[in-house]
Amino acid sequence: GESVGLHLPTLSVQEGDNSIINCAYSNSASDYFIWYKQESGKGPQFIIDIRSNMDKRQGQRVTVLLNKTVKHLSLQIAATQPGDSAVYFCAENIRQGGKLIFGQGTELSVKP
Amino acid sequence: KAGVTQTPRYLIKTRGQQVTLSCSPISGHRSVSWYQQTPGQGLQFLFEYFSETQRNKGNFPGRFSGRQFSNSRSEMNVSTLELGDSALYLCASSGKTGTHDSPLHFGNGTRLTVT
């Protein structure tokens, strides 16, 4: 069935290091992808998005890479800070689907 | 601009009861989606409303229903509650219908516990 999966359920990094969170998606009809950050007790917070006609997009300290050939999405966080500690979800939109399909999430832990 | 507001934040109900959750979208947003989040299943799509019409529906039983009002505020209802309905229910709004090119903006959810 349709699924979006994450390679690593947990990721621990040192403050100041760069973090890379990976995501595999299974539906080649997906045309839009989003990364969300969820902190304890809060709803998912939009980080960055990318459309399928792009392979890279940059934001403030974050970069999303899309490889449609292998159906892989990654989120890179530069100079990771303790405030980045959270669960990160990738989500895909299947063309005409009208809903987002979420991955299971990766917990990022930043050590000071 | 105020974000998505969900009320109440916490609810405790007994099996067999029903519950209504409320969501106020970001001002100007006409699309409201609902998701269920559990540790085992993650984030699962329930339904989406746009201009008071249900546009999309997920794979949940008929006990789960929703509606949207003319001011874009939305409610979801769960009848005949089961223990497995315990979850965080998230509402999200978007400026456009569907999710093909506009991110959803989520509220902080309603934590429902069924005993």
Chai-1 contact restraints between the chains, C-beta under 6 A:
chainA,res_idxA,chainB,res_idxB,connection_type,confidence,min_distance_angstrom,max_distance_angstrom,comment,restraint_id
A,Y32,B,H100,contact,1.0,0.0,6.0,A-B,restraint_1
A,Y32,B,D101,contact,1.0,0.0,6.0,A-B,restraint_2
A,I34,B,P103,contact,1.0,0.0,6.0,A-B,restraint_3
A,K42,B,N108,contact,1.0,0.0,6.0,A-B,restraint_4
A,G43,B,L90,contact,1.0,0.0,6.0,A-B,restraint_5
A,G43,B,F106,contact,1.0,0.0,6.0,A-B,restraint_6
A,G43,B,G107,contact,1.0,0.0,6.0,A-B,restraint_7
A,G43,B,N108,contact,1.0,0.0,6.0,A-B,restraint_8
A,G43,B,G109,contact,1.0,0.0,6.0,A-B,restraint_9
A,P44,B,F106,contact,1.0,0.0,6.0,A-B,restraint_10
A,F46,B,P103,contact,1.0,0.0,6.0,A-B,restraint_11
A,D49,B,P103,contact,1.0,0.0,6.0,A-B,restraint_12
A,N93,B,T99,contact,1.0,0.0,6.0,A-B,restraint_13
A,N93,B,H100,contact,1.0,0.0,6.0,A-B,restraint_14
A,G98,B,R55,contact,1.0,0.0,6.0,A-B,restraint_15
A,G98,B,N56,contact,1.0,0.0,6.0,A-B,restraint_16
A,G98,B,G98,contact,1.0,0.0,6.0,A-B,restraint_17
A,K99,B,F45,contact,1.0,0.0,6.0,A-B,restraint_18
A,K99,B,N56,contact,1.0,0.0,6.0,A-B,restraint_19
A,L100,B,T99,contact,1.0,0.0,6.0,A-B,restraint_20
A,F102,B,G42,contact,1.0,0.0,6.0,A-B,restraint_21
A,F102,B,L43,contact,1.0,0.0,6.0,A-B,restraint_22
A,Q104,B,G42,contact,1.0,0.0,6.0,A-B,restraint_23
